[in-house]
Amino acid sequence: MFFITLLKISSIILSIVGALFAIPLTVAFVYGESSVYYPFIIPMIVSFIFVLAVNIPTRKMKFNLKIRQTFLIVAVCWIIVSLMGTIPLYFSGCFNSFTDALFESVSGFSTTGSTVLVNIEACPRSINMFRCLTHWIGGMGIVTLTVALLPLLGVGGFQLIKAETTGPEKGKVTARITTTAKVLWGIYIGFTLAETLALKLAGMDFVDALSHSFSTLGTGGFSSKNSSIGTYNSVAIDVICMIFMFLSGINFSLFFYIIARKFKDISDNSELKAYIGILLVFIISITISLRPVYHNFGQQLRYGSFQVISMISTTGFGTADFMNWPSAAQFILFITYFIGGCSGSTGGGIKVIRWVILGKQVNNETNRMLHPHGVFSVRLNNRVGSKSVVFNVAAFMTVYMLLVGVTTFIGCLGNLDLWSSITGALSMVGNVGPGFNLLGPSENFAFLPNFVKWWYCFAMLAGRLELYTMIIFFMPNYWKR
């Protein structure tokens, strides 16, 4: 019964992703890129045949998912979607091997944005559009999109979304999970259209504007240009991207609270206040540190703030090569690898809320030393939080750093220097995109040995799914009844 359930859900997800292939396919038709017609059309047709073959005979079957099953379903769905995305990339002729195409697909859907392409602009425009589209699909979540479109998942839909959604705080903003998913995707689409229009007015053509909107809202970082956003050298485009990267790093539930006029829930949100505060401190610090490079204050603020917002939101866009910046500026950007966006955003990383919780716990322990008989608790959003959330965060941070450590070692085995390995590992697990040195913003990942690329694929998926959804299968207890 579970196997049939897995087939049904995965077939539905594949068909929805297959339908979205129509967007880059349309671009291919418009620009006459006939070489990629079939690489897009064949997966679309196969996914539709698959969903019909699985769901027609089992259409009256009801879902009854257990918690341990949801982890397996979500992990399997992300893996097969990544494999499906590999097909048009590989058969486009832009990639040297299946491994490279798979790396690009996983990097896209996981919203990491690291690329193996040496000359991005040599690719068909439809392929570059597709690369950016994978960010958009993976940003809000493949399962979340399915739940929004198809209410048949019922109660199990909430468990599936919990296994996919980022951050320790997971709940419904409306009474029904399907309505919640629709609201979040509605906001997501609205932001995408708004940014596309703004970028179009700022000078991009429509295809590039839509492509970069997909990357920005998904906090991915793929671009259709070799020099990313820096290609345009436009203050207006930089500002537009900064605004939407900043918004994409915020918990999307807060945008619903604006619509619902629940302004107190926004003003009381501990994570939002910390997110804004961190950005301001980092922007001021990096602006000051860039004085030796840019003698104009406007340029210091422009390039520094863009890179800080890009890195903290884990988008990974670039307007300058920060490897040429002073060591103080590089250190500030290095710290951003450990932060990430907000819980419930499309951003990756550790998440701001976890640092808020740890900071409050450190404060409580300090107070407990001064007042041994006092009773202290972690308060979030002006409410007393559960003690279990502190243990949850501590366990997550431990697993996160262990995975970063193992990934660093794998990078060293692939002949990367230590600094490249460390920042590469932080980038993969945090879904940031660029690393330092050999993996810097002006470099790519094509030269890495295949075994490193395969491990990086695992690390990117694990980071996107908050570690446990991918790692839990290596725990003996998961397989025990």
C-alpha positions in Angstrom: 0.0 0.0 0.0 2.8 2.4 0.9 4.6 1.7 -2.4 1.4 2.6 -4.3 1.1 5.8 -2.3 4.7 6.7 -3.1 4.1 6.0 -6.8 0.9 8.2 -6.8 2.5 11.2 -5.1 5.8 11.0 -7.0 3.9 10.7 -10.4 1.7 13.7 -9.5 4.8 15.8 -8.6 6.6 14.7 -11.8 3.6 15.6 -13.9 3.4 19.1 -12.3 7.1 19.7 -12.9 6.7 18.3 -16.4 4.0 20.8 -17.1 6.3 23.7 -16.0 8.8 22.5 -18.7 6.4 24.3 -21.0 7.9 27.6 -20.0 11.4 27.0 -21.3 10.0 25.0 -24.2 8.0 28.1 -25.2 11.3 30.1 -25.1 12.9 27.4 -27.3 10.1 27.7 -29.9 10.3 31.5 -29.9 14.0 31.6 -30.5 14.1 28.6 -32.8 16.3 26.4 -30.6 15.2 23.2 -32.2 18.0 21.1 -30.6 16.3 21.3 -27.3 12.7 20.6 -28.4 12.8 16.9 -27.7 14.8 17.1 -24.5 11.9 19.1 -23.0 9.0 17.4 -24.8 9.9 13.8 -24.1 10.1 14.1 -20.2 6.8 16.1 -20.3 5.0 13.3 -22.2 6.6 10.5 -20.1 5.5 12.3 -16.9 1.9 12.6 -18.1 1.8 9.0 -19.2 3.2 7.9 -15.8 0.7 9.9 -13.8 -2.2 8.5 -15.8 -0.9 5.0 -15.6 -0.5 5.1 -11.9 -3.6 7.2 -10.8 -6.4 5.9 -13.0 -6.3 2.4 -11.5 -5.9 3.8 -8.0 -8.1 6.9 -8.2 -10.4 5.8 -5.3 -7.5 5.0 -3.0 -7.2 7.2 0.1 -3.9 8.4 1.6 -2.9 7.3 5.1 0.6 8.5 5.7 2.7 7.8 8.7 5.3 10.3 9.9 8.3 8.0 9.0 6.8 7.5 5.5 6.7 11.2 4.8 10.4 11.6 5.0 11.0 8.8 2.5 8.4 10.2 0.1 9.8 13.8 0.2 13.4 12.5 -0.3 12.4 10.2 -3.2 10.4 13.0 -4.9 13.3 15.4 -4.7 15.7 12.9 -6.1 13.5 11.8 -9.0 12.7 15.5 -9.8 16.4 16.2 -9.9 17.0 13.3 -12.2 14.1 14.5 -14.4 15.7 18.0 -14.6 19.0 16.3 -15.7 17.4 15.1 -19.0 17.0 18.4 -20.8 20.3 19.7 -19.5 22.3 16.6 -20.5 20.7 16.3 -24.0 21.1 20.0 -24.7 24.7 19.4 -25.3 25.8 22.1 -22.9 27.3 19.6 -20.4 30.2 17.3 -20.8 28.8 14.4 -18.8 25.7 13.1 -17.0 27.4 13.9 -13.7 27.8 17.5 -14.7 24.1 17.7 -15.8 23.0 16.1 -12.6 25.1 18.5 -10.5 23.5 21.5 -12.3 20.0 20.1 -11.8 20.5 19.4 -8.1 22.1 22.8 -7.7 19.1 24.3 -9.4 16.3 22.6 -7.5 18.1 22.9 -4.1 18.5 26.6 -4.9 22.3 26.4 -4.3 23.2 28.1 -7.6 26.7 26.6 -8.0 27.4 25.8 -11.7 29.7 23.6 -13.8 29.2 25.8 -16.9 32.3 27.6 -18.1 30.5 29.7 -20.7 26.9 30.3 -19.6 26.0 32.6 -22.5 26.9 29.9 -25.0 23.9 27.9 -23.9 20.5 28.2 -25.6 18.3 30.8 -23.9 15.7 28.1 -23.1 18.3 26.1 -21.2 19.3 29.1 -19.1 15.6 29.9 -18.5 15.2 26.3 -17.4 18.2 26.5 -15.0 16.6 29.5 -13.4 13.2 27.9 -13.3 14.5 25.0 -11.2 15.4 27.6 -8.5 11.8 28.9 -8.6 10.3 25.4 -8.3 12.6 24.4 -5.5 12.5 27.6 -3.6 9.0 27.4 -2.3 9.0 23.7 -2.5 8.0 20.9 -4.9 5.7 19.2 -2.4 4.2 22.5 -1.2 3.3 23.3 -4.9 1.6 19.9 -5.2 -0.4 20.4 -2.0 -1.5 23.8 -3.2 -2.8 22.4 -6.5 -4.1 19.1 -5.3 -6.0 18.9 -2.0 -6.2 15.0 -2.3 -3.2 14.7 0.1 -5.4 15.8 3.0 -3.9 15.5 6.5 -0.8 13.8 5.0 -0.1 17.0 3.1 0.8 18.8 6.3 3.3 16.1 7.3 4.8 16.2 3.8 5.2 20.0 3.9 6.8 19.8 7.4 9.4 17.4 6.0 10.2 19.9 3.2 9.8 23.3 4.8 12.8 25.1 6.3 13.3 26.1 9.9 12.3 24.8 13.3 9.0 26.7 13.3 6.5 25.0 11.1 2.7 25.6 11.1 -0.3 26.7 9.2 -1.2 30.3 8.5 -4.7 29.3 7.7 -7.0 26.5 9.0 -6.4 24.2 6.0 -3.0 23.2 4.8 -4.1 23.4 1.1 -5.2 27.0 1.6 -1.9 27.8 3.4 0.0 26.3 0.4 -2.1 28.3 -2.1 -1.6 31.5 -0.1 2.2 31.1 0.0 2.4 30.2 -3.7 0.1 33.1 -4.5 2.4 35.6 -2.7 5.4 33.9 -4.4 4.0 34.3 -7.9 3.0 37.9 -7.2 6.5 38.8 -6.1 7.9 37.0 -9.2 5.6 39.0 -11.6 6.4 42.3 -9.8 10.2 41.7 -10.0 9.9 40.7 -13.7 8.1 43.9 -14.5 10.6 46.0 -12.5 13.6 44.4 -14.2 12.0 44.8 -17.6 11.5 48.5 -17.0 15.1 48.7 -15.7 16.5 47.5 -19.1 16.5 43.7 -19.2 14.6 41.9 -22.0 11.6 39.9 -20.9 13.3 36.4 -20.9 16.2 37.6 -18.8 13.9 39.5 -16.5 11.8 36.5 -15.9 14.8 34.2 -15.5 16.5 36.4 -12.9 13.2 36.8 -11.1 13.0 33.0 -10.9 16.5 32.9 -9.4 16.0 35.8 -7.0 12.7 34.6 -5.5 14.0 31.1 -5.3 17.2 32.6 -3.7 19.2 30.4 -6.1 21.7 32.6 -8.0 21.8 31.0 -11.5 22.1 33.7 -14.2 21.9 33.8 -17.9 25.1 35.9 -17.9 28.7 34.9 -17.3 29.2 37.8 -14.9 25.8 37.4 -13.2 24.1 40.7 -12.3 27.3 42.5 -12.7 27.0 42.2 -16.5 24.4 44.9 -16.5 26.3 47.4 -14.4 23.0 49.1 -13.5 22.2 50.7 -10.2 18.5 50.2 -10.8 18.8 46.5 -11.5 21.1 46.1 -8.4 18.5 47.8 -6.2 15.6 45.8 -7.6 17.5 42.5 -7.0 18.5 43.6 -3.5 14.9 44.4 -2.5 13.6 41.0 -3.7 16.5 39.1 -2.3 15.8 40.7 1.0 12.1 39.9 0.8 12.8 36.3 -0.2 14.9 35.8 2.9 11.9 36.6 5.1 9.4 34.1 6.4 6.6 34.1 3.7 4.0 33.7 6.4 4.6 37.3 7.5 3.5 38.6 4.1 0.2 36.8 4.6 -0.1 38.6 8.0 0.2 41.9 6.1 -2.7 40.9 3.9 -4.7 39.7 6.9 -3.7 43.0 8.7 -2.1 41.1 11.6 0.5 43.7 12.1 1.2 42.8 15.7 2.3 39.4 14.7 4.8 41.0 12.4 6.1 43.6 14.9 6.5 40.9 17.6 8.4 38.5 15.3 11.8 37.9 16.9 13.4 36.4 13.8 12.4 39.3 11.6 13.9 41.9 14.0 17.1 39.9 14.2 17.3 39.4 10.4 17.0 43.2 9.8 19.5 43.9 12.6 22.1 41.5 11.2 21.8 42.9 7.7 22.2 46.4 8.9 25.3 45.6 11.0 26.9 43.6 8.2 26.1 46.2 5.5 27.6 49.0 7.6 30.7 46.9 8.4 31.4 45.9 4.8 30.8 49.4 3.5 33.5 50.7 5.8 35.9 47.8 4.9 35.5 48.6 1.2 37.0 52.1 1.4 40.4 50.9 0.0 38.6 49.5 -3.1 35.9 52.0 -3.8 36.7 55.6 -3.0 33.1 56.7 -3.6 30.8 56.1 -0.7 27.9 55.3 -3.0 29.9 52.5 -4.6 31.0 51.1 -1.3 27.4 50.9 -0.2 26.1 49.6 -3.5 28.6 46.7 -3.9 28.9 45.9 -0.3 25.1 45.8 0.6 24.4 43.8 -2.6 26.9 41.1 -1.7 25.8 40.9 1.9 22.1 40.6 1.1 22.9 38.1 -1.7 25.0 35.9 0.7 22.7 36.0 3.8 19.6 35.3 1.7 21.8 32.5 0.1 21.0 33.8 -3.4 24.6 34.0 -4.5 24.3 36.7 -7.2 27.3 38.8 -7.7 28.1 42.3 -9.0 31.8 42.1 -8.2 34.5 39.5 -7.5 34.8 39.6 -3.7 38.1 37.6 -3.9 39.7 40.9 -4.9 38.3 42.7 -1.8 40.2 43.4 1.5 40.4 40.5 3.9 38.1 42.3 6.4 35.3 42.4 3.7 36.0 38.7 2.9 35.7 37.8 6.6 32.3 39.5 6.8 31.1 37.5 3.8 32.6 34.3 5.3 30.4 34.8 8.5 27.3 35.0 6.3 27.8 31.3 5.4 26.7 30.5 9.0 23.5 32.6 9.0 21.1 32.1 6.2 17.6 33.4 5.7 14.6 33.2 7.9 12.6 30.1 8.8 9.9 29.6 6.2 11.7 31.6 3.5 13.2 30.3 0.3 16.7 31.0 1.7 19.0 28.3 2.9 21.6 28.1 5.6 21.3 27.6 9.3 18.4 30.1 9.6 18.3 33.3 11.7 15.7 31.8 14.1 18.2 29.2 15.3 20.7 31.8 16.2 18.0 33.8 18.0 17.1 30.7 20.1 20.8 30.0 20.9 21.4 33.6 21.8 18.4 33.7 24.1 19.6 30.4 25.7 23.1 31.8 26.3 21.5 34.8 28.0 19.4 32.5 30.1 22.4 30.4 31.2 24.3 33.6 32.1 21.3 34.8 34.2 21.1 31.3 35.8 24.7 31.6 37.0 23.9 35.0 38.6 20.5 33.8 40.0 20.8 30.0 40.6 17.2 29.7 41.9 15.6 31.8 39.1 13.3 30.3 36.4 14.2 31.3 32.9 12.7 30.5 29.5 13.3 31.3 25.9 10.7 33.8 24.6 10.0 34.0 20.9 7.6 36.5 19.4 6.7 37.7 22.9 5.6 34.2 23.9 7.2 31.6 26.1 8.8 28.9 23.8 9.0 25.2 24.5 12.2 23.9 26.0 12.3 21.2 23.3 13.1 23.8 20.7 16.4 24.5 22.3 17.3 20.8 22.2 16.1 20.7 18.6 18.3 23.5 17.6 21.4 22.2 19.4 20.9 18.8 17.7 20.5 20.4 14.3 23.6 22.6 14.7 25.6 19.5 15.6 24.5 17.5 12.6 24.9 20.6 10.4 28.6 21.1 11.4 29.3 17.3 11.2 28.0 17.4 7.6 30.1 20.5 6.8 33.1 18.7 8.3 32.6 15.6 6.2 32.0 17.6 3.1 35.1 19.6 3.7 37.1 16.4 4.0 35.6 15.1 0.7 36.7 18.4 -1.0 40.2 18.0 0.3 40.3 14.4 -1.1 39.4 16.1 -4.4 42.6 18.2 -4.2 40.9 21.4 -3.1 42.9 23.6 -0.8 41.6 23.8 2.8 40.0 27.3 2.4 38.2 26.3 -0.8 37.1 23.0 0.8 35.7 24.7 3.9 33.8 27.5 2.1 32.7 25.0 -0.6 31.2 22.7 2.1 29.5 25.7 3.8 28.1 26.7 0.4 26.8 23.2 -0.5 25.2 22.5 2.9 23.9 26.1 3.2 22.8 26.3 -0.4 24.7 29.5 -0.9 26.4 29.1 -4.3 29.9 30.6 -4.5 32.8 29.6 -2.3 36.2 31.2 -1.9 39.5 30.7 -3.8 39.1 27.9 -6.4 35.3 28.0 -5.9 35.0 31.8 -5.9 32.4 33.9 -7.6 34.4 34.2 -10.9 35.1 30.4 -10.9 33.0 27.3 -11.4 32.8 23.7 -10.2 33.5 21.9 -13.5 37.1 20.9 -12.6 36.1 18.9 -9.5 36.4 15.1 -9.7 33.1 13.2 -10.2 33.1 11.7 -6.7 33.2 15.2 -5.2 30.3 16.4 -7.4 28.2 13.4 -6.4 28.8 14.0 -2.7 28.1 17.7 -3.2 24.8 16.7 -4.8 23.9 14.8 -1.6 25.1 17.7 0.6 23.0 20.2 -1.4 19.8 18.1 -1.1 20.4 17.5 2.5 20.9 21.2 3.1 17.7 22.1 1.2 15.6 19.5 3.2 17.0 20.6 6.6 19.3 17.6 6.9 17.1 15.1 8.7 14.9 14.3 5.7 18.0 13.0 3.8 20.2 11.8 6.7 17.5 9.9 8.7 17.8 6.9 6.3 21.3 6.3 7.6 19.9 5.9 11.1 19.3 2.2 12.1 16.2 3.3 14.2 14.4 4.5 11.1 14.3 1.0 9.7 13.1 -0.6 12.9 9.4 -1.2 13.4 
